Amino acid sequence: MIKSIFLDVLPITVKNIAKDFEMVMQFWRSWTSLILGLFMVIGSLR
């Protein structure tokens, strides 16, 4: 019984983790590009 619950829950959990990971990666990508852009602007101003 425990095994069946595990097999039911596991795919959902993996899917959720993958979705969260994707969101975090997009978040980091946008922030990194923003910070790099700011550094480039600051560097060109100096």
N, C-alpha and C positions, 0 to 999 in steps of 0.2 A: 504493500500500500504506500509506504513512504517513497518507494522507488518510483511509483507512477506519478505521485505528486511532484517529485523532483524532476521527472521527465517533462511534466506539464509546465512547470514554473521556469525551468532552465532556459528554454528558447526565448521566452518573453523577457527574462532578465537580460540575456545576452543582447537582444534587440534593443532594449532600453539603454543599456550601457553603450552600445554602438551609437545610438542616436545622441546621447549626451556627449560622447567623445567627439562626434562630428560637430556638434554645436560649440564645444569648447575650442576645437581646432579652428572653426570659422571665426570665433570671437578673438582668439589669439592672432590669427592672420590679419584681421582688420586692425587690431590694436598695433601690431608690429609695423604694418604698412603706415599707419597714422604716425607712429613715433619716428619711423625712418624719414617720413616726409617732413616732419617738424625739424628733425636734425639737419636735413638737407637745406631747408629754408633758413634755419639759423646759420648754417655754415656759409650759405651764399650771402647772407646779410653782413657777416663779419668782414 
